[in-house]
């Protein structure tokens, strides 16, 4: 059974003067534990699709089902809770908070979870940073890290809550080839060792070929 099911997804952005169709009749199933790549030219709707899967945006039409739950009719608070518990995000630009050290950045998703003590949050943070070989940077600020290290911290933040799904939007886009390869290796480890389902938007054909499946986009439609 699919962990992600998109049925008849359309996304239209409207202003007073113009109507723009970002996604048109998207039907997509992603299996548990699958590593899926989404490819296509800039502006074709890839990131919009990722935002809809991640419940950061709502479709104009169609249904989104994650982990057997139809998410269309969830309230904003229910969406936030579901997203925090089940989905991790990795972005091209890291989105780390400059004024917080590594530990505090990684801890952020856990702060919004009820039932976790400060001690439990700290233990989870320490464990995930050790796994990603960033324990020695735990008190550093983002400005004191390399790009590859920042992305490791971002991945740690994405997985500290043990999500079933990780969504990665151009996760190696700001990195050189060596750092990019290291980040891809981390994502593959998460996928294989933990069974985490990963959906990754990328322009890198070689990296996409390393994943289980490639979905190709053009002008808001799946073409292959």
N, CA and C atoms as a LAMMPS dump frame, in Angstrom:
ITEM: TIMESTEP
0
ITEM: NUMBER OF ATOMS
672
ITEM: BOX BOUNDS ff ff ff
-5.0000000000000000e+02 5.0000000000000000e+02
-5.0000000000000000e+02 5.0000000000000000e+02
-5.0000000000000000e+02 5.0000000000000000e+02
ITEM: ATOMS id mol type element x y z
1 1 1 N 0.842 -1.195 0
2 1 2 C 0 0 0
3 1 3 C 0.883 1.254 0
4 2 1 N 0.47 2.263 -0.728
5 2 2 C 1.267 3.482 -0.88
6 2 3 C 1.326 4.277 0.42
7 3 1 N 2.461 4.942 0.649
8 3 2 C 2.593 5.844 1.783
9 3 3 C 2.181 7.261 1.386
10 4 1 N 2.307 7.557 0.076
11 4 2 C 1.873 8.845 -0.486
12 4 3 C 0.998 8.557 -1.694
13 5 1 N -0.206 9.125 -1.715
14 5 2 C -1.087 8.991 -2.868
15 5 3 C -1.637 10.359 -3.238
16 6 1 N -1.33 10.784 -4.461
17 6 2 C -1.885 12.025 -5.003
18 6 3 C -2.861 11.648 -6.109
19 7 1 N -4.083 12.161 -6.016
20 7 2 C -5.114 11.81 -6.996
21 7 3 C -5.714 13.072 -7.605
22 8 1 N -5.523 13.227 -8.914
23 8 2 C -6.136 14.333 -9.642
24 8 3 C -5.74 15.709 -9.134
25 9 1 N -4.458 15.868 -8.766
26 9 2 C -4.018 17.127 -8.173
27 9 3 C -3.884 18.229 -9.228
28 10 1 N -4.585 19.327 -8.995
29 10 2 C -4.406 20.558 -9.771
30 10 3 C -4.019 21.67 -8.809
31 11 1 N -3.175 22.575 -9.275
32 11 2 C -2.846 23.762 -8.49
33 11 3 C -2.843 24.971 -9.422
34 12 1 N -3.747 25.914 -9.116
35 12 2 C -3.883 27.122 -9.925
36 12 3 C -3.668 28.333 -9.031
37 13 1 N -2.812 29.235 -9.474
38 13 2 C -2.596 30.501 -8.781
39 13 3 C -3.318 31.596 -9.551
40 14 1 N -4.125 32.374 -8.842
41 14 2 C -4.927 33.404 -9.497
42 14 3 C -4.621 34.784 -8.934
43 15 1 N -4.518 35.748 -9.819
44 15 2 C -4.502 37.16 -9.444
45 15 3 C -5.643 37.826 -10.202
46 16 1 N -5.809 39.125 -10.042
47 16 2 C -6.882 39.821 -10.754
48 16 3 C -6.679 39.77 -12.259
49 17 1 N -5.423 39.759 -12.684
50 17 2 C -5.139 39.834 -14.113
51 17 3 C -4.864 38.497 -14.786
52 18 1 N -4.39 37.512 -14.014
53 18 2 C -3.885 36.306 -14.666
54 18 3 C -4.155 35.061 -13.827
55 19 1 N -4.263 33.939 -14.514
56 19 2 C -4.424 32.638 -13.879
57 19 3 C -3.31 31.727 -14.368
58 20 1 N -2.562 31.162 -13.416
59 20 2 C -1.421 30.318 -13.781
60 20 3 C -1.633 28.92 -13.229
61 21 1 N -1.565 27.926 -14.105
62 21 2 C -1.689 26.534 -13.689
63 21 3 C -0.308 25.975 -13.4
64 22 1 N -0.05 25.658 -12.13
65 22 2 C 1.249 25.125 -11.727
66 22 3 C 1.297 23.607 -11.825
67 23 1 N 0.171 22.946 -11.522
68 23 2 C 0.082 21.484 -11.606
69 23 3 C -1.231 21.112 -12.269
70 24 1 N -1.188 20.088 -13.098
71 24 2 C -2.397 19.686 -13.824
72 24 3 C -2.553 18.174 -13.811
73 25 1 N -3.615 17.713 -13.139
74 25 2 C -4.01 16.309 -13.115
75 25 3 C -2.851 15.377 -12.744
76 26 1 N -2.283 15.635 -11.576
77 26 2 C -1.163 14.818 -11.106
78 26 3 C -1.693 13.615 -10.323
79 27 1 N -1.315 12.43 -10.787
80 27 2 C -1.624 11.188 -10.089
81 27 3 C -0.303 10.484 -9.791
82 28 1 N -0.048 10.239 -8.508
83 28 2 C 1.25 9.687 -8.132
84 28 3 C 1.113 8.849 -6.871
85 29 1 N 1.704 7.659 -6.905
86 29 2 C 1.789 6.788 -5.73
87 29 3 C 3.253 6.552 -5.397
88 30 1 N 3.588 6.692 -4.121
89 30 2 C 4.944 6.423 -3.649
90 30 3 C 4.863 5.328 -2.597
91 31 1 N 5.66 4.303 -2.758
92 31 2 C 5.614 3.158 -1.859
93 31 3 C 6.439 3.4 -0.598
94 32 1 N 6.086 2.755 0.508
95 32 2 C 6.893 2.865 1.727
96 32 3 C 8.334 2.434 1.469
97 33 1 N 9.283 3.238 1.936
98 33 2 C 10.69 2.904 1.768
99 33 3 C 11.264 3.21 0.405
100 34 1 N 10.484 3.84 -0.463
101 34 2 C 10.975 4.173 -1.797
102 34 3 C 11.795 5.468 -1.756
103 35 1 N 12.804 5.55 -2.617
104 35 2 C 13.582 6.768 -2.83
105 35 3 C 13.241 7.24 -4.232
106 36 1 N 12.448 8.299 -4.3
107 36 2 C 11.913 8.791 -5.57
108 36 3 C 12.548 10.123 -5.928
109 37 1 N 12.974 10.281 -7.178
110 37 2 C 13.475 11.56 -7.675
111 37 3 C 12.44 12.203 -8.586
112 38 1 N 12.32 13.524 -8.479
113 38 2 C 11.463 14.305 -9.366
114 38 3 C 12.359 15.241 -10.165
115 39 1 N 12.272 15.145 -11.487
116 39 2 C 13.137 15.945 -12.358
117 39 3 C 12.312 16.742 -13.361
118 40 1 N 12.896 17.835 -13.823
119 40 2 C 12.245 18.665 -14.834
120 40 3 C 12.876 20.039 -14.849
121 41 1 N 12.601 20.832 -15.883
122 41 2 C 13.189 22.172 -15.975
123 41 3 C 12.673 23.098 -14.878
124 42 1 N 13.395 24.177 -14.643
125 42 2 C 12.981 25.159 -13.637
126 42 3 C 11.602 25.71 -13.986
127 43 1 N 10.784 25.882 -12.943
128 43 2 C 9.46 26.469 -13.147
129 43 3 C 8.403 25.517 -13.637
130 44 1 N 8.687 24.207 -13.637
131 44 2 C 7.716 23.252 -14.187
132 44 3 C 6.758 22.707 -13.137
133 45 1 N 6.941 23.098 -11.86
134 45 2 C 5.991 22.664 -10.833
135 45 3 C 6.534 21.69 -9.818
136 46 1 N 7.83 21.365 -9.885
137 46 2 C 8.409 20.35 -8.991
138 46 3 C 8.299 20.765 -7.524
139 47 1 N 8.721 21.984 -7.223
140 47 2 C 8.692 22.433 -5.829
141 47 3 C 7.266 22.624 -5.329
142 48 1 N 6.369 23.042 -6.216
143 48 2 C 4.955 23.153 -5.849
144 48 3 C 4.414 21.788 -5.439
145 49 1 N 4.771 20.772 -6.204
146 49 2 C 4.34 19.412 -5.876
147 49 3 C 4.885 18.99 -4.522
148 50 1 N 6.162 19.277 -4.262
149 50 2 C 6.763 18.904 -2.987
150 50 3 C 6.063 19.614 -1.832
151 51 1 N 5.713 20.877 -2.031
152 51 2 C 5.009 21.632 -0.986
153 51 3 C 3.627 21.049 -0.704
154 52 1 N 2.967 20.527 -1.727
155 52 2 C 1.653 19.92 -1.533
156 52 3 C 1.796 18.575 -0.812
157 53 1 N 2.79 17.778 -1.196
158 53 2 C 3.038 16.527 -0.477
159 53 3 C 3.365 16.808 0.984
160 54 1 N 4.129 17.876 1.227
161 54 2 C 4.54 18.217 2.576
162 54 3 C 3.51 18.994 3.372
163 55 1 N 2.325 19.191 2.783
164 55 2 C 1.218 19.882 3.461
165 55 3 C 1.548 21.335 3.799
166 56 1 N 2.479 21.908 3.017
167 56 2 C 2.789 23.324 3.155
168 56 3 C 1.898 24.169 2.262
169 57 1 N 1.269 23.524 1.292
170 57 2 C 0.355 24.191 0.364
171 57 3 C -0.795 23.235 0.082
172 58 1 N -1.929 23.787 -0.297
173 58 2 C -3.104 22.963 -0.58
174 58 3 C -3.414 22.973 -2.066
175 59 1 N -3.842 21.833 -2.615
176 59 2 C -4.188 21.805 -4.035
177 59 3 C -5.495 22.546 -4.3
178 60 1 N -5.623 23.035 -5.513
179 60 2 C -6.883 23.641 -5.934
180 60 3 C -7.947 22.563 -6.117
181 61 1 N -7.516 21.397 -6.572
182 61 2 C -8.411 20.245 -6.724
183 61 3 C -7.601 18.976 -6.536
184 62 1 N -8.293 17.883 -6.207
185 62 2 C -7.63 16.604 -6.015
186 62 3 C -7.416 16.292 -4.548
187 63 1 N -6.93 15.085 -4.269
188 63 2 C -6.775 14.637 -2.886
189 63 3 C -5.337 14.215 -2.596
190 64 1 N -4.921 14.461 -1.349
191 64 2 C -3.599 14.08 -0.85
192 64 3 C -3.809 13.104 0.303
193 65 1 N -3.285 11.892 0.162
194 65 2 C -3.375 10.89 1.217
195 65 3 C -1.966 10.488 1.627
196 66 1 N -1.665 10.66 2.904
197 66 2 C -0.364 10.293 3.453
198 66 3 C -0.572 9.317 4.604
199 67 1 N 0.173 8.216 4.573
200 67 2 C 0.071 7.2 5.632
201 67 3 C -1.386 6.821 5.877
202 68 1 N -2.115 6.595 4.789
203 68 2 C -3.521 6.161 4.826
204 68 3 C -4.478 7.223 5.38
205 69 1 N -4.033 8.449 5.491
206 69 2 C -4.904 9.511 6.01
207 69 3 C -5.138 10.564 4.935
208 70 1 N -6.416 10.791 4.632
209 70 2 C -6.762 11.861 3.694
210 70 3 C -6.548 13.202 4.385
211 71 1 N -5.65 14.004 3.809
212 71 2 C -5.24 15.25 4.465
213 71 3 C -6.011 16.474 3.987
214 72 1 N -6.943 16.29 3.062
215 72 2 C -7.633 17.443 2.473
216 72 3 C -8.455 18.242 3.466
217 73 1 N -9.064 17.543 4.41
218 73 2 C -10.008 18.223 5.296
219 73 3 C -9.454 18.481 6.699
220 74 1 N -8.145 18.309 6.853
221 74 2 C -7.551 18.58 8.156
222 74 3 C -7.5 20.085 8.417
223 75 1 N -7.711 20.473 9.658
224 75 2 C -7.592 21.883 10.031
225 75 3 C -6.123 22.286 10.01
226 76 1 N -5.852 23.573 10.082
227 76 2 C -4.467 24.047 10.063
228 76 3 C -3.665 23.464 11.223
229 77 1 N -4.279 23.383 12.411
230 77 2 C -3.568 22.828 13.567
231 77 3 C -3.338 21.329 13.39
232 78 1 N -4.302 20.622 12.82
233 78 2 C -4.136 19.19 12.556
234 78 3 C -3.044 18.958 11.503
235 79 1 N -3.013 19.814 10.48
236 79 2 C -1.969 19.713 9.453
237 79 3 C -0.588 19.915 10.068
238 80 1 N -0.47 20.917 10.932
239 80 2 C 0.824 21.201 11.566
240 80 3 C 1.291 20.022 12.412
241 81 1 N 0.371 19.451 13.181
242 81 2 C 0.715 18.313 14.041
243 81 3 C 1.11 17.11 13.195
244 82 1 N 0.343 16.814 12.164
245 82 2 C 0.614 15.665 11.301
246 82 3 C 1.96 15.835 10.597
247 83 1 N 2.201 17.039 10.085
248 83 2 C 3.448 17.347 9.375
249 83 3 C 4.652 17.202 10.314
250 84 1 N 4.535 17.744 11.511
251 84 2 C 5.641 17.698 12.465
252 84 3 C 5.994 16.273 12.866
253 85 1 N 4.991 15.439 12.968
254 85 2 C 5.207 14.051 13.406
255 85 3 C 5.732 13.152 12.292
256 86 1 N 5.309 13.407 11.057
257 86 2 C 5.518 12.421 9.999
258 86 3 C 6.428 12.842 8.852
259 87 1 N 6.731 14.137 8.736
260 87 2 C 7.451 14.622 7.557
261 87 3 C 8.662 15.446 7.977
262 88 1 N 9.808 15.161 7.347
263 88 2 C 11.006 15.97 7.524
264 88 3 C 11.334 16.682 6.223
265 89 1 N 11.89 17.877 6.327
266 89 2 C 12.184 18.693 5.148
267 89 3 C 13.672 19.021 5.075
268 90 1 N 14.232 18.899 3.869
269 90 2 C 15.602 19.325 3.596
270 90 3 C 15.56 20.255 2.39
271 91 1 N 16.106 21.462 2.537
272 91 2 C 16.03 22.472 1.483
273 91 3 C 17.416 22.782 0.917
274 92 1 N 17.422 23.33 -0.284
275 92 2 C 18.675 23.719 -0.925
276 92 3 C 19.431 24.76 -0.096
277 93 1 N 18.696 25.692 0.499
278 93 2 C 19.324 26.815 1.212
279 93 3 C 19.454 26.58 2.719
280 94 1 N 19.304 25.345 3.142
281 94 2 C 19.52 24.901 4.524
282 94 3 C 18.433 25.396 5.491
283 95 1 N 18.12 26.711 5.462
284 95 2 C 17.123 27.308 6.352
285 95 3 C 17.449 27.09 7.825
286 96 1 N 18.727 27.195 8.163
287 96 2 C 19.121 27.174 9.57
288 96 3 C 18.975 28.582 10.141
289 97 1 N 18.666 28.671 11.434
290 97 2 C 18.522 29.973 12.084
291 97 3 C 19.907 30.443 12.527
292 98 1 N 20.388 31.575 11.976
293 98 2 C 21.774 31.995 12.2
294 98 3 C 22.133 32.208 13.664
295 99 1 N 21.173 32.636 14.474
296 99 2 C 21.462 32.969 15.875
297 99 3 C 21.456 31.758 16.8
298 100 1 N 21.06 30.601 16.274
299 100 2 C 21.012 29.38 17.089
300 100 3 C 22.175 28.465 16.739
301 101 1 N 22.723 27.8 17.749
302 101 2 C 23.807 26.864 17.465
303 101 3 C 23.254 25.583 16.847
304 102 1 N 24.145 24.68 16.514
305 102 2 C 23.759 23.445 15.829
306 102 3 C 22.72 22.668 16.627
307 103 1 N 22.964 22.484 17.914
308 103 2 C 22.043 21.701 18.738
309 103 3 C 20.65 22.322 18.754
310 104 1 N 20.584 23.642 18.908
311 104 2 C 19.282 24.319 18.984
312 104 3 C 18.55 24.257 17.653
313 105 1 N 19.27 24.351 16.533
314 105 2 C 18.635 24.229 15.223
315 105 3 C 18.033 22.843 15.026
316 106 1 N 18.772 21.822 15.417
317 106 2 C 18.296 20.448 15.239
318 106 3 C 17.105 20.155 16.15
319 107 1 N 17.098 20.769 17.313
320 107 2 C 16.048 20.505 18.302
321 107 3 C 14.698 21.109 17.918
322 108 1 N 14.687 22.097 17.025
323 108 2 C 13.473 22.873 16.757
324 108 3 C 12.217 22.036 16.508
325 109 1 N 12.254 21.006 15.647
326 109 2 C 11.014 20.237 15.422
327 109 3 C 10.479 19.566 16.686
328 110 1 N 11.37 19.252 17.624
329 110 2 C 10.951 18.569 18.841
330 110 3 C 10.316 19.517 19.848
331 111 1 N 10.644 20.795 19.754
332 111 2 C 10.099 21.78 20.688
333 111 3 C 8.579 21.836 20.589
334 112 1 N 8.069 21.563 19.389
335 112 2 C 6.622 21.654 19.155
336 112 3 C 5.897 20.341 19.399
337 113 1 N 6.606 19.356 19.924
338 113 2 C 5.982 18.07 20.246
339 113 3 C 5.685 17.996 21.736
340 114 1 N 4.467 17.645 22.045
341 114 2 C 4.11 17.478 23.456
342 114 3 C 4.636 16.142 23.96
343 115 1 N 4.884 16.076 25.257
344 115 2 C 5.273 14.82 25.872
345 115 3 C 6.758 14.524 25.874
346 116 1 N 7.58 15.43 25.315
347 116 2 C 9.023 15.228 25.324
348 116 3 C 9.658 16.206 26.301
349 117 1 N 10.402 15.684 27.257
350 117 2 C 11.085 16.556 28.202
351 117 3 C 12.32 17.167 27.553
352 118 1 N 12.862 18.196 28.186
353 118 2 C 14.08 18.821 27.677
354 118 3 C 15.223 17.813 27.603
355 119 1 N 15.286 16.925 28.584
356 119 2 C 16.328 15.9 28.6
357 119 3 C 16.171 14.94 27.423
358 120 1 N 14.93 14.518 27.133
359 120 2 C 14.678 13.615 26.009
360 120 3 C 15.007 14.293 24.683
361 121 1 N 14.646 15.568 24.571
362 121 2 C 14.971 16.301 23.343
363 121 3 C 16.485 16.371 23.147
364 122 1 N 17.207 16.682 24.22
365 122 2 C 18.664 16.799 24.146
366 122 3 C 19.298 15.462 23.761
367 123 1 N 18.795 14.377 24.308
368 123 2 C 19.338 13.055 23.992
369 123 3 C 19.115 12.706 22.521
370 124 1 N 17.945 13.034 22.01
371 124 2 C 17.67 12.77 20.591
372 124 3 C 18.593 13.579 19.697
373 125 1 N 18.787 14.844 20.05
374 125 2 C 19.663 15.719 19.263
375 125 3 C 21.089 15.173 19.26
376 126 1 N 21.583 14.81 20.41
377 126 2 C 22.949 14.296 20.518
378 126 3 C 23.11 13.003 19.713
379 127 1 N 22.101 12.16 19.751
380 127 2 C 22.166 10.878 19.043
381 127 3 C 22.211 11.087 17.535
382 128 1 N 21.365 11.968 17.014
383 128 2 C 21.314 12.159 15.568
384 128 3 C 22.556 12.89 15.073
385 129 1 N 23.092 13.815 15.854
386 129 2 C 24.312 14.51 15.446
387 129 3 C 25.516 13.566 15.464
388 130 1 N 25.526 12.637 16.407
389 130 2 C 26.59 11.63 16.422
390 130 3 C 26.502 10.755 15.181
391 131 1 N 25.298 10.383 14.82
392 131 2 C 25.106 9.534 13.64
393 131 3 C 25.581 10.235 12.368
394 132 1 N 25.361 11.536 12.289
395 132 2 C 25.75 12.297 11.104
396 132 3 C 27.14 12.918 11.229
397 133 1 N 27.873 12.457 12.244
398 133 2 C 29.27 12.865 12.451
399 133 3 C 29.41 14.378 12.597
400 134 1 N 28.494 14.977 13.371
401 134 2 C 28.528 16.414 13.613
402 134 3 C 28.562 16.742 15.101
403 135 1 N 28.855 15.748 15.939
404 135 2 C 28.878 15.985 17.39
405 135 3 C 29.915 17.036 17.776
406 136 1 N 31.025 17.079 17.047
407 136 2 C 32.093 18.018 17.372
408 136 3 C 31.727 19.46 17.035
409 137 1 N 30.593 19.663 16.356
410 137 2 C 30.161 21.012 15.973
411 137 3 C 28.893 21.432 16.717
412 138 1 N 28.554 20.721 17.77
413 138 2 C 27.244 20.875 18.395
414 138 3 C 26.981 22.293 18.918
415 139 1 N 28.038 23.021 19.3
416 139 2 C 27.849 24.362 19.85
417 139 3 C 28.174 25.47 18.843
418 140 1 N 28.514 25.077 17.62
419 140 2 C 28.864 26.071 16.61
420 140 3 C 27.613 26.711 16.001
421 141 1 N 27.768 27.941 15.531
422 141 2 C 26.717 28.622 14.798
423 141 3 C 26.822 28.268 13.311
424 142 1 N 25.716 28.389 12.555
425 142 2 C 25.767 28.061 11.13
426 142 3 C 26.875 28.785 10.365
427 143 1 N 27.167 30.03 10.726
428 143 2 C 28.196 30.796 10.026
429 143 3 C 29.589 30.211 10.207
430 144 1 N 29.742 29.352 11.195
431 144 2 C 31.032 28.719 11.462
432 144 3 C 31.183 27.366 10.775
433 145 1 N 30.21 27.003 9.951
434 145 2 C 30.201 25.706 9.287
435 145 3 C 30.386 25.859 7.784
436 146 1 N 30.878 24.797 7.156
437 146 2 C 30.914 24.75 5.693
438 146 3 C 29.52 24.459 5.157
439 147 1 N 29.347 24.604 3.848
440 147 2 C 28.048 24.307 3.249
441 147 3 C 27.632 22.871 3.469
442 148 1 N 28.571 21.953 3.324
443 148 2 C 28.251 20.543 3.549
444 148 3 C 27.857 20.259 4.98
445 149 1 N 28.531 20.92 5.914
446 149 2 C 28.178 20.741 7.32
447 149 3 C 26.808 21.325 7.621
448 150 1 N 26.498 22.477 7.024
449 150 2 C 25.163 23.055 7.206
450 150 3 C 24.086 22.099 6.711
451 151 1 N 24.347 21.437 5.588
452 151 2 C 23.335 20.52 5.068
453 151 3 C 23.233 19.275 5.943
454 152 1 N 24.319 18.831 6.548
455 152 2 C 24.242 17.729 7.512
456 152 3 C 23.357 18.115 8.701
457 153 1 N 23.524 19.343 9.174
458 153 2 C 22.694 19.822 10.278
459 153 3 C 21.23 19.87 9.849
460 154 1 N 20.988 20.333 8.622
461 154 2 C 19.616 20.393 8.114
462 154 3 C 19.002 19 8.022
463 155 1 N 19.804 18.023 7.613
464 155 2 C 19.307 16.642 7.552
465 155 3 C 19.045 16.116 8.959
466 156 1 N 19.934 16.436 9.895
467 156 2 C 19.717 16.038 11.286
468 156 3 C 18.407 16.602 11.813
469 157 1 N 18.157 17.866 11.516
470 157 2 C 16.894 18.491 11.939
471 157 3 C 15.701 17.786 11.297
472 158 1 N 15.847 17.376 10.04
473 158 2 C 14.747 16.721 9.327
474 158 3 C 14.41 15.361 9.911
475 159 1 N 15.408 14.658 10.454
476 159 2 C 15.163 13.272 10.876
477 159 3 C 15.134 13.09 12.383
478 160 1 N 15.367 14.166 13.156
479 160 2 C 15.444 14.015 14.612
480 160 3 C 14.128 13.513 15.204
481 161 1 N 13.025 13.794 14.527
482 161 2 C 11.722 13.341 15.006
483 161 3 C 11.287 12 14.453
484 162 1 N 12.212 11.295 13.786
485 162 2 C 11.929 9.973 13.195
486 162 3 C 10.729 9.997 12.241
487 163 1 N 10.737 10.874 11.239
488 163 2 C 9.607 10.936 10.312
489 163 3 C 9.577 9.733 9.373
490 164 1 N 8.397 9.429 8.877
491 164 2 C 8.265 8.355 7.895
492 164 3 C 8.663 8.816 6.502
493 165 1 N 8.543 10.128 6.263
494 165 2 C 8.775 10.701 4.935
495 165 3 C 9.76 11.862 5.064
496 166 1 N 10.768 11.893 4.188
497 166 2 C 11.652 13.048 4.075
498 166 3 C 11.515 13.625 2.671
499 167 1 N 11.262 14.931 2.601
500 167 2 C 11.147 15.642 1.339
501 167 3 C 12.373 16.525 1.176
502 168 1 N 13.092 16.338 0.084
503 168 2 C 14.346 17.061 -0.148
504 168 3 C 14.238 17.864 -1.444
505 169 1 N 14.368 19.172 -1.336
506 169 2 C 14.258 20.065 -2.496
507 169 3 C 15.649 20.552 -2.884
508 170 1 N 16.209 19.957 -3.933
509 170 2 C 17.565 20.292 -4.41
510 170 3 C 18.574 20.258 -3.248
511 171 1 N 18.68 19.155 -2.526
512 171 2 C 19.505 19.131 -1.309
513 171 3 C 20.992 19.331 -1.548
514 172 1 N 21.461 19.127 -2.798
515 172 2 C 22.884 19.324 -3.083
516 172 3 C 23.112 20.527 -3.99
517 173 1 N 22.077 21.323 -4.213
518 173 2 C 22.154 22.411 -5.191
519 173 3 C 23.17 23.482 -4.867
520 174 1 N 23.452 23.705 -3.576
521 174 2 C 24.413 24.738 -3.164
522 174 3 C 25.77 24.165 -2.774
523 175 1 N 26.015 22.909 -3.122
524 175 2 C 27.239 22.236 -2.675
525 175 3 C 28.118 21.847 -3.861
526 176 1 N 29.425 21.754 -3.6
527 176 2 C 30.309 21.25 -4.652
528 176 3 C 30.109 19.747 -4.795
529 177 1 N 30.751 19.158 -5.789
530 177 2 C 30.471 17.757 -6.111
531 177 3 C 30.827 16.813 -4.967
532 178 1 N 31.935 17.099 -4.253
533 178 2 C 32.334 16.224 -3.15
534 178 3 C 31.321 16.28 -2.011
535 179 1 N 30.943 17.511 -1.61
536 179 2 C 29.962 17.664 -0.534
537 179 3 C 28.61 17.108 -0.959
538 180 1 N 28.268 17.32 -2.22
539 180 2 C 27.002 16.789 -2.726
540 180 3 C 26.949 15.28 -2.647
541 181 1 N 28.068 14.625 -2.967
542 181 2 C 28.129 13.161 -2.898
543 181 3 C 27.973 12.681 -1.457
544 182 1 N 28.559 13.429 -0.506
545 182 2 C 28.429 13.058 0.905
546 182 3 C 26.979 13.161 1.37
547 183 1 N 26.295 14.232 0.956
548 183 2 C 24.897 14.402 1.342
549 183 3 C 24.033 13.298 0.734
550 184 1 N 24.285 12.963 -0.525
551 184 2 C 23.525 11.875 -1.15
552 184 3 C 23.778 10.551 -0.433
553 185 1 N 25.011 10.327 0.001
554 185 2 C 25.32 9.105 0.743
555 185 3 C 24.522 9.042 2.042
556 186 1 N 24.399 10.176 2.72
557 186 2 C 23.602 10.222 3.944
558 186 3 C 22.139 9.892 3.661
559 187 1 N 21.593 10.469 2.603
560 187 2 C 20.19 10.207 2.265
561 187 3 C 19.97 8.734 1.928
562 188 1 N 20.913 8.138 1.214
563 188 2 C 20.794 6.713 0.891
564 188 3 C 20.864 5.856 2.154
565 189 1 N 21.718 6.246 3.102
566 189 2 C 21.784 5.512 4.366
567 189 3 C 20.453 5.576 5.111
568 190 1 N 19.867 6.746 5.167
569 190 2 C 18.564 6.891 5.84
570 190 3 C 17.517 6.011 5.178
571 191 1 N 17.552 6.005 3.873
572 191 2 C 16.59 5.223 3.113
573 191 3 C 16.768 3.724 3.348
574 192 1 N 18 3.249 3.291
575 192 2 C 18.263 1.813 3.389
576 192 3 C 18.22 1.311 4.832
577 193 1 N 18.819 2.071 5.748
578 193 2 C 18.934 1.592 7.123
579 193 3 C 17.655 1.795 7.922
580 194 1 N 16.978 2.915 7.693
581 194 2 C 15.784 3.237 8.476
582 194 3 C 14.49 2.953 7.728
583 195 1 N 14.586 2.735 6.424
584 195 2 C 13.379 2.547 5.635
585 195 3 C 12.6 3.83 5.407
586 196 1 N 13.283 4.973 5.574
587 196 2 C 12.623 6.265 5.38
588 196 3 C 12.276 6.463 3.907
589 197 1 N 11.054 6.864 3.641
590 197 2 C 10.638 7.193 2.284
591 197 3 C 11.17 8.583 1.944
592 198 1 N 11.854 8.703 0.817
593 198 2 C 12.442 9.987 0.43
594 198 3 C 11.923 10.395 -0.948
595 199 1 N 11.448 11.629 -1.037
596 199 2 C 11.07 12.229 -2.315
597 199 3 C 11.992 13.427 -2.522
598 200 1 N 12.775 13.389 -3.596
599 200 2 C 13.802 14.401 -3.819
600 200 3 C 13.611 15.096 -5.165
601 201 1 N 13.545 16.414 -5.134
602 201 2 C 13.582 17.216 -6.355
603 201 3 C 15.045 17.483 -6.685
604 202 1 N 15.441 17.242 -7.93
605 202 2 C 16.83 17.456 -8.31
606 202 3 C 16.949 17.786 -9.796
607 203 1 N 18.023 18.498 -10.127
608 203 2 C 18.392 18.713 -11.531
609 203 3 C 19.54 17.79 -11.926
610 204 1 N 20.05 17.027 -10.957
611 204 2 C 21.238 16.213 -11.176
612 204 3 C 20.842 14.815 -11.665
613 205 1 N 21.057 14.573 -12.942
614 205 2 C 20.65 13.309 -13.549
615 205 3 C 21.378 12.122 -12.93
616 206 1 N 22.676 12.29 -12.664
617 206 2 C 23.458 11.187 -12.096
618 206 3 C 22.939 10.804 -10.72
619 207 1 N 22.626 11.815 -9.892
620 207 2 C 22.084 11.524 -8.564
621 207 3 C 20.709 10.881 -8.663
622 208 1 N 19.9 11.348 -9.593
623 208 2 C 18.561 10.781 -9.761
624 208 3 C 18.619 9.312 -10.155
625 209 1 N 19.595 8.963 -10.973
626 209 2 C 19.721 7.575 -11.419
627 209 3 C 20.097 6.628 -10.29
628 210 1 N 20.616 7.168 -9.19
629 210 2 C 20.966 6.343 -8.032
630 210 3 C 19.732 5.983 -7.2
631 211 1 N 18.606 6.634 -7.464
632 211 2 C 17.402 6.401 -6.667
633 211 3 C 16.545 5.318 -7.304
634 212 1 N 15.48 4.929 -6.61
635 212 2 C 14.659 3.805 -7.074
636 212 3 C 13.857 4.122 -8.334
637 213 1 N 13.445 5.394 -8.446
638 213 2 C 12.559 5.754 -9.561
639 213 3 C 12.675 7.243 -9.843
640 214 1 N 12.527 7.6 -11.114
641 214 2 C 12.54 9.006 -11.527
642 214 3 C 11.183 9.347 -12.12
643 215 1 N 10.579 10.428 -11.629
644 215 2 C 9.353 10.975 -12.213
645 215 3 C 9.734 12.279 -12.908
646 216 1 N 9.417 12.391 -14.171
647 216 2 C 9.811 13.565 -14.953
648 216 3 C 8.618 14.499 -15.158
649 217 1 N 8.893 15.79 -14.953
650 217 2 C 7.883 16.83 -15.017
651 217 3 C 8.132 17.763 -16.183
652 218 1 N 7.053 18.284 -16.743
653 218 2 C 7.163 19.358 -17.742
654 218 3 C 5.853 20.139 -17.745
655 219 1 N 5.946 21.439 -17.553
656 219 2 C 4.782 22.319 -17.569
657 219 3 C 3.66 21.825 -16.668
658 220 1 N 4.026 21.418 -15.459
659 220 2 C 3.023 21.052 -14.461
660 220 3 C 2.405 19.675 -14.634
661 221 1 N 2.967 18.889 -15.529
662 221 2 C 2.439 17.544 -15.766
663 221 3 C 3.539 16.508 -15.637
664 222 1 N 3.139 15.305 -15.253
665 222 2 C 4.067 14.17 -15.295
666 222 3 C 4.133 13.646 -16.711
667 223 1 N 5.356 13.571 -17.24
668 223 2 C 5.512 13.117 -18.633
669 223 3 C 6.239 11.777 -18.712
670 224 1 N 6.681 11.268 -17.563
671 224 2 C 7.35 9.971 -17.592
672 224 3 C 7.895 9.598 -16.234
